[in-house]
């Protein structure tokens, strides 16, 4: 296990009980969940660490996560909802009223469509319940930034990840829904500092880096560090899902120290 710069010390991570994590290019590697990364999720679960994916991914993806992965909950579409399971049933809690968020999504989808140019909506748009996602893989950064700015000018909130522009109408993001979930679990203030960690890889993770003191980036975050208003405290030398494996191991080892 190695890190870019100083490595985290066991005493700093011993109290971690909750690990929030991005998904695309943080858990996944080249779009795939590697077996060792999936095992790391189980190892964290078995060590008593609750894992919560917090992602721009769709409701469809999040339902799979909470039903099939060893996770405590999933926050999807950049904070639009919180998903959990009860028995064999997925339950969803929206940031605001479900009907309101669906109506806003439909209006925003139609407003964004004329702006796309050479871009296209994400393949899982039909599985989304609140936001609009645009595929940016292979696109020039300048073109992505230009489209993001045009969406902001029509009133959309925008978050740029390694794979998508996610955009929505509403006053929420990854951080606000994570704080709501933690508050429901009775975790506030100093308890967040002491017991919560986060792993991310991209610009849309900046609100989480600002919220969580014990924060990590996987190595593929390095090219965008200069664009982050808040950066991770530690960066692994491993990329994507393999970097996550190293982070999981050091958290588990610190709990045993």
HELIX and SHEET records of a PDB file:
HELIX    1   1 UNK A   10  UNK A   13  1                                   4    
HELIX    2   2 UNK A   35  UNK A   46  1                                  12    
HELIX    3   3 UNK A   59  UNK A   68  1                                  10    
HELIX    4   4 UNK A   77  UNK A   79  5                                   3    
HELIX    5   5 UNK A   98  UNK A  113  1                                  16    
HELIX    6   6 UNK A  125  UNK A  127  5                                   3    
HELIX    7   7 UNK A  141  UNK A  153  1                                  13    
HELIX    8   8 UNK A  174  UNK A  184  1                                  11    
HELIX    9   9 UNK A  190  UNK A  195  1                                   6    
HELIX   10  10 UNK A  203  UNK A  205  5                                   3    
HELIX   11  11 UNK A  206  UNK A  211  1                                   6    
HELIX   12  12 UNK A  219  UNK A  227  5                                   9    
HELIX   13  13 UNK A  240  UNK A  256  1                                  17    
SHEET    1   A 9 UNK A   3  UNK A   4  0                                        
SHEET    2   A 9 UNK A 234  UNK A 236 -1                                        
SHEET    3   A 9 UNK A 214  UNK A 217  1                                        
SHEET    4   A 9 UNK A 196  UNK A 200  1                                        
SHEET    5   A 9 UNK A  18  UNK A  21  1                                        
SHEET    6   A 9 UNK A  50  UNK A  54  1                                        
SHEET    7   A 9 UNK A  73  UNK A  76  1                                        
SHEET    8   A 9 UNK A  81  UNK A  86 -1                                        
SHEET    9   A 9 UNK A  89  UNK A  94 -1                                        
SHEET    1   B 4 UNK A 120  UNK A 121  0                                        
SHEET    2   B 4 UNK A 132  UNK A 135 -1                                        
SHEET    3   B 4 UNK A 164  UNK A 168 -1                                        
SHEET    4   B 4 UNK A 157  UNK A 160 -1                                        
END                                                                             
